[in-house]
Amino acid sequence: MPGFGHRSVSIFPTWKGNRLSPSIGTGFSPGTSGKKIPFFRAGCLMTESLAQEKFRISPWKAEFLDPSMERKYRERIMERSARELQIAVAVWALLLLLFSFNDYTVLGYSPEFRKAFVSRVIVVIPLFVFVIVLGRRPRTAVSGIPVTVLVIYGFTCFFALYFLYPPEAVTYIIMVTLVMLISLFVFLPNRLVLASVASLYGIAGTTTALALTTPVGPRDLASFVVLLSLPAIIGFIAAYRLNTTWRREFAALLEAETANAELRREIERRVKLEEELRVQASIDHLTGLYNRRSYEKLFEQEFGRARRHNTPLALCVLDLDLFKEINDRYGHASGDVALLQVASACRAELRESDIVGRLGGEEFILILPHTDAAGAVIVADRLRERIAEMDVEAGDVVFRITASFGVTELHQEDGSINDLVRRADAALYRSKAEGRNRVCMD
């Protein structure tokens, strides 16, 4: 795969026997010693041994050996199983009623027919009740016990036909029994073990009923048991393959969902990281104000807008007075606190549309859209007073600072921010020369 060197990446699960190989997200790279070295890409959340245990399927029950995984699987198929079981049980009940016509053909309207009809009705009523229960409690479908009890109950009532039908009609009952044995595996959603128990009960009960009602020898009875076992075995094999296949697909789906969830988390992490990098690239790390790259870019936007609409644009340069002495006297940490408080004062005093950036060291830059030089002087003087009146608290040290300002506005001949900064710097030097803590305009 291009871009991965010697590594082979598999994004599909593989199967070994009855368990899912957790190779999804796992590849192998040949080491120098010739041994295979496992590596894991994003999305693989478990070790190989843990994954094998989690997805291993019982070779006898066709269920996950891990109880929590089996519960999760049943939760996933619960609604679907309930719907399928409702349809199967309803069809079962309707077929029982339809076979009453065959009873009438064989028995006529006799006491035996009425008994057979009653035996069918007492099975049909619980079946329809079960259909209603499944609609209200879908979880009943995946436990397996209710449907197994219902099948055993149905078989028990069906055995009565051997005692009601004449001996020459027993072949018909046997044929129906063969269909029932394979149907309870294929058409009735149930756990394989419980379906097997129900089929064994059906075979044993049918054999017993036949032995009690029909004169057959031991050899014929043994052949009859083999005959009944054939559809049960075929149904068991079909159900076994279906159950193991569904669980394998479920395990693969879980692996894919886990990989997708990890991929989404990785994407979110990368997006967050990109945003942090973008902020770090545009914001001064100490004060949280715009850095030079950002405020120059924003100035270009305001510059173009001012030219198009013929609106004023002012720029101020702010420099903290005697800041080196503050660092020397109180330490650089105290100087950083002072810079942070000045940045906070700028944000609090200015409009949202104004742009505040750190020019470097103890110098700040203010870009004021829709403001002329006279208006900028008023804003700067208000900010100057706020800075001069605030107490800078740096641990046990409390001190005050002042600031000097240089103000200018956009001229017709200006071509870039450097032209305004140059004039603002000249005005700032005048403020320093005239005694500091003041605002001067070019």
C-alpha positions in Angstrom: 0.0 0.0 0.0 1.6 3.3 -1.0 2.9 5.4 1.8 3.2 2.6 4.3 6.6 1.1 3.5 6.7 -2.6 4.4 3.6 -2.6 6.5 0.5 -4.5 5.3 -2.7 -3.0 6.5 -5.9 -5.0 6.7 -9.2 -3.2 7.1 -11.4 -6.3 7.0 -11.8 -9.0 9.7 -10.6 -12.5 9.0 -12.0 -15.7 10.5 -10.1 -18.6 11.9 -12.4 -21.5 12.8 -15.3 -20.2 14.9 -13.7 -17.0 16.0 -13.0 -13.6 14.6 -9.4 -12.8 14.1 -8.8 -9.2 15.3 -6.8 -8.3 12.2 -9.0 -5.3 11.5 -6.7 -2.4 12.0 -3.8 -4.9 12.6 -1.0 -5.7 10.2 2.4 -7.4 10.3 5.8 -6.1 9.3 8.7 -8.5 8.8 11.5 -7.8 11.2 15.1 -8.2 10.6 15.1 -11.6 12.3 12.4 -12.9 10.0 9.7 -12.9 12.7 6.4 -11.2 12.2 6.1 -8.0 14.2 2.5 -6.9 15.0 1.6 -3.2 14.7 -1.7 -1.5 15.3 -3.3 1.4 13.5 -5.8 3.9 15.0 -9.1 2.1 15.7 -7.7 -1.2 17.3 -8.7 -0.9 20.9 -7.9 -4.3 22.2 -5.0 -6.8 22.1 -5.2 -9.9 20.0 -5.7 -12.4 22.8 -8.5 -10.2 24.3 -10.3 -9.9 20.9 -10.1 -13.7 20.4 -11.7 -14.4 23.7 -14.4 -11.7 23.2 -15.5 -13.0 19.8 -15.1 -16.7 20.2 -18.2 -18.8 19.4 -19.1 -22.0 21.1 -18.8 -25.0 18.7 -21.8 -26.6 20.3 -24.3 -23.8 21.1 -23.4 -21.4 18.2 -23.3 -18.6 20.7 -20.6 -16.2 21.9 -18.7 -17.7 24.8 -18.4 -14.2 26.3 -21.8 -13.6 28.1 -21.6 -9.9 27.7 -21.0 -10.2 24.0 -23.9 -12.6 23.6 -26.2 -10.2 25.5 -25.1 -7.4 23.2 -25.8 -9.5 20.2 -29.3 -10.4 21.4 -30.0 -6.8 22.2 -29.1 -5.9 18.6 -31.4 -8.5 17.0 -34.2 -8.2 19.5 -36.6 -6.1 17.4 -36.0 -8.1 14.3 -36.3 -11.5 16.0 -39.6 -10.4 17.6 -41.1 -9.4 14.3 -40.0 -12.7 12.6 -41.2 -14.7 15.5 -44.6 -13.0 15.4 -45.0 -13.9 11.8 -43.8 -17.5 12.3 -46.1 -18.1 15.2 -49.1 -16.5 13.5 -48.5 -18.8 10.4 -48.2 -21.8 12.8 -51.6 -20.9 14.4 -53.3 -20.5 11.0 -51.9 -23.8 9.6 -53.2 -25.6 12.7 -56.7 -24.2 12.0 -56.5 -25.1 8.3 -55.5 -28.7 9.1 -58.8 -29.1 10.8 -60.3 -29.6 7.3 -58.0 -32.6 6.9 -59.1 -33.9 10.3 -62.7 -33.6 9.1 -61.8 -35.5 5.8 -60.2 -38.3 7.8 -62.5 -38.5 10.8 -65.8 -37.0 9.7 -67.9 -35.2 12.1 -67.2 -37.6 14.9 -66.2 -37.4 18.6 -62.6 -38.0 17.5 -62.8 -35.0 15.1 -64.2 -32.8 17.9 -61.4 -33.9 20.2 -58.8 -33.2 17.5 -60.4 -29.8 16.9 -60.3 -29.0 20.6 -56.6 -30.1 20.8 -55.8 -27.7 18.0 -57.8 -24.8 19.5 -56.0 -25.1 22.9 -52.8 -24.7 21.0 -53.9 -21.9 18.7 -55.1 -19.7 21.6 -51.7 -19.6 23.4 -50.1 -19.0 20.0 -52.1 -15.8 19.3 -51.6 -14.7 22.9 -47.8 -15.1 22.4 -48.0 -13.0 19.2 -49.6 -10.2 21.3 -46.9 -10.5 24.0 -44.1 -10.3 21.4 -45.5 -7.0 20.2 -45.4 -5.6 23.7 -42.3 -7.3 25.0 -39.8 -7.9 22.2 -37.2 -9.1 24.6 -39.3 -12.3 25.0 -38.1 -13.3 21.5 -34.4 -13.5 22.3 -34.6 -15.4 25.6 -35.7 -18.6 23.9 -37.4 -20.1 26.8 -41.0 -19.0 26.1 -41.0 -20.1 22.5 -39.4 -23.5 23.5 -42.1 -24.0 26.1 -44.7 -23.2 23.5 -43.2 -25.7 21.0 -43.1 -28.4 23.6 -46.7 -27.6 24.5 -47.7 -27.8 20.8 -46.0 -31.1 20.4 -47.8 -32.5 23.4 -51.2 -31.6 22.1 -50.2 -32.9 18.6 -49.4 -36.3 20.1 -53.1 -36.7 20.8 -53.8 -37.2 17.0 -52.0 -40.5 17.1 -54.7 -41.7 19.5 -57.6 -40.2 17.5 -56.6 -41.0 13.9 -57.2 -44.5 12.4 -53.9 -46.5 11.9 -54.1 -46.1 8.1 -53.9 -42.3 8.5 -50.8 -42.3 10.8 -48.5 -41.8 7.8 -50.0 -38.3 7.3 -49.3 -37.4 10.9 -45.7 -38.6 10.5 -45.2 -36.4 7.5 -46.5 -33.4 9.3 -44.2 -34.3 12.2 -41.2 -34.3 9.9 -42.1 -30.9 8.6 -42.5 -29.6 12.1 -39.1 -30.9 13.2 -37.2 -29.1 10.4 -39.4 -26.0 10.7 -38.7 -25.4 14.4 -35.0 -24.9 13.5 -35.4 -22.9 10.3 -38.5 -20.8 10.7 -38.8 -20.2 14.4 -36.1 -17.8 15.7 -34.8 -19.5 18.8 -31.5 -20.4 20.5 -30.0 -23.5 19.0 -29.7 -25.4 22.2 -33.3 -24.8 23.2 -34.5 -25.7 19.7 -32.5 -28.9 19.9 -34.2 -29.8 23.3 -37.6 -29.2 21.7 -36.8 -31.4 18.7 -35.6 -34.2 21.0 -38.8 -33.9 22.9 -40.8 -34.1 19.6 -38.9 -37.2 18.5 -39.2 -39.0 21.8 -42.9 -38.1 22.2 -43.7 -39.1 18.6 -41.9 -42.4 19.0 -43.7 -43.1 22.2 -47.1 -42.2 20.8 -46.5 -44.4 17.7 -45.4 -47.3 19.9 -48.5 -47.0 22.0 -51.0 -46.8 19.1 -49.4 -48.9 16.3 -48.1 -52.4 16.5 -44.5 -52.0 15.4 -41.5 -54.1 16.3 -38.2 -52.7 17.9 -36.4 -52.7 14.5 -39.2 -50.7 12.8 -39.3 -48.3 15.8 -35.5 -47.8 15.6 -35.9 -47.0 11.8 -38.6 -44.6 12.7 -36.4 -42.8 15.2 -33.7 -42.5 12.5 -36.3 -41.2 10.0 -37.4 -38.5 12.5 -33.8 -37.6 13.3 -33.0 -36.8 9.7 -35.0 -33.5 9.4 -33.9 -32.6 13.0 -30.2 -33.0 12.0 -30.6 -31.1 8.7 -32.5 -28.3 10.6 -29.8 -28.3 13.3 -27.0 -27.9 10.7 -28.8 -25.2 8.9 -29.6 -23.3 12.1 -26.0 -23.8 13.3 -24.6 -22.2 10.2 -27.1 -19.3 10.3 -26.4 -18.6 14.0 -22.6 -18.7 13.6 -22.7 -16.6 10.4 -24.9 -14.0 12.0 -22.7 -13.7 15.1 -19.6 -13.5 12.9 -21.2 -10.6 10.9 -22.1 -9.0 14.2 -18.6 -9.3 15.5 -17.2 -7.8 12.3 -19.8 -5.0 12.6 -18.7 -4.2 16.1 -15.1 -4.1 15.0 -16.0 -1.7 12.2 -18.0 0.5 14.6 -15.1 0.5 17.0 -12.7 1.5 14.3 -15.1 4.1 13.0 -15.6 5.5 16.5 -11.8 5.7 17.1 -11.4 7.3 13.7 -14.0 9.9 14.6 -12.2 10.6 17.8 -8.9 10.9 15.9 -10.5 13.3 13.4 -11.9 15.4 16.3 -8.5 15.4 18.0 -6.8 16.5 14.8 -9.4 19.2 14.2 -8.9 20.4 17.7 -5.2 20.3 17.3 -5.4 22.2 14.0 -7.6 24.9 15.7 -5.0 25.2 18.6 -2.2 25.5 16.1 -4.2 28.1 14.1 -4.8 30.1 17.3 -1.2 29.7 18.3 -0.2 31.0 14.9 -2.4 34.1 15.2 -2.4 34.9 18.9 0.3 36.1 21.2 0.8 33.3 23.7 1.3 35.6 26.7 -1.4 38.2 26.3 -3.9 36.5 24.1 -3.9 39.5 21.7 -3.3 39.3 18.0 0.3 38.8 16.9 1.9 40.8 14.1 0.8 38.4 11.4 -2.8 38.5 12.4 -3.2 42.2 13.1 -1.5 43.1 9.8 -3.9 40.8 8.0 -6.9 42.3 9.7 -5.5 45.8 9.0 -5.4 45.0 5.3 -9.1 44.2 5.4 -9.9 47.4 7.2 -7.6 49.3 4.9 -9.4 48.1 1.9 -12.8 48.8 3.4 -11.8 52.3 4.4 -10.6 53.0 0.8 -13.7 51.6 -0.8 -16.2 53.4 1.5 -14.0 56.5 2.2 -14.3 56.0 6.0 -11.7 57.0 8.6 -9.2 54.6 10.1 -7.0 55.3 13.1 -4.0 53.5 14.5 -2.4 53.9 18.0 0.8 52.6 19.4 0.9 52.1 23.2 4.2 51.7 25.1 4.4 51.1 28.9 6.6 53.6 30.6 9.8 52.5 32.3 8.9 48.9 31.9 12.5 47.8 32.1 12.7 49.2 35.6 9.6 47.2 36.6 11.2 44.0 35.4 14.5 44.9 37.2 12.7 45.8 40.5 9.9 43.2 40.7 11.0 40.5 38.3 10.0 39.4 34.8 7.0 37.4 36.2 5.6 40.6 37.6 6.2 42.3 34.2 4.2 39.5 32.6 1.3 40.1 35.0 1.4 43.8 34.1 1.3 43.0 30.3 -1.7 40.7 31.0 -3.6 43.4 32.9 -2.9 46.0 30.2 -4.2 43.5 27.6 -7.3 43.0 29.6 -7.8 46.8 30.0 -7.5 47.2 26.2 -10.1 44.5 25.5 -12.5 46.0 28.1 -12.1 49.6 26.9 -12.3 49.1 23.1 -15.2 48.0 20.9 -15.5 44.5 19.5 -14.8 45.9 16.0 -11.5 47.4 17.2 -8.3 45.4 16.7 -5.7 45.0 19.5 -2.4 43.4 19.0 1.0 43.1 20.7 3.6 44.9 18.7 6.5 43.4 20.7 7.9 43.6 24.2 5.9 46.2 26.1 4.4 47.8 23.0 0.8 47.3 21.8 -1.0 48.4 18.7 -4.7 49.6 18.4 -6.5 49.7 15.1 -9.7 51.6 15.3 -12.1 51.3 12.2 -14.5 54.2 11.5 -12.5 56.5 13.8 -10.5 59.6 12.9 -7.5 60.9 14.7 -9.4 63.1 17.1 -11.7 60.3 18.1 -8.7 58.0 18.5 -7.1 60.5 20.9 -10.2 60.4 23.1 -10.2 56.6 23.1 -6.5 56.5 23.9 -6.7 59.0 26.7 -9.5 57.0 28.3 -7.4 53.9 28.1 -4.4 55.7 29.4 -6.3 56.8 32.5 -7.6 53.3 33.1 -4.1 51.8 33.0 -2.7 54.5 35.3 -5.4 53.9 37.9 -5.2 50.1 38.0 -3.2 48.2 40.6 -1.0 45.5 39.3 -1.0 42.6 41.8 1.9 40.1 41.2 2.0 37.8 44.2 2.8 39.9 47.3 3.8 42.9 45.1 1.4 45.6 44.2 2.5 48.4 41.9 1.2 50.8 39.2 2.3 51.6 35.7 1.6 54.2 33.1 1.5 54.2 29.3 2.3 56.6 26.5 0.4 56.7 23.2 1.1 57.8 19.7 -2.0 58.3 17.5 -2.4 58.7 13.7 -5.0 58.2 11.0 -5.1 56.9 7.5 -3.8 59.4 4.9 -4.5 59.3 1.2 -0.9 58.6 0.3 -0.6 55.6 2.8 0.1 52.3 1.1 0.5 49.9 4.0 0.4 49.6 7.8 4.0 50.5 8.0 3.3 54.1 7.0 0.8 54.5 9.9 3.1 52.8 12.4 5.9 55.0 11.4 3.9 58.2 12.1 2.4 56.7 15.3 5.9 55.8 16.6 7.0 59.4 16.0 4.0 60.7 18.0 4.8 58.1 20.7 8.4 59.4 21.0 7.0 62.9 21.4 4.9 61.6 24.3 7.9 60.1 25.9 9.9 63.2 25.5 7.2 65.4 26.9 7.2 63.4 30.2 5.4 60.1 29.5 1.8 59.1 30.5 0.2 61.1 27.8 -1.3 60.9 24.3 0.2 62.7 21.3 -1.1 62.8 17.7 1.1 63.2 14.6 
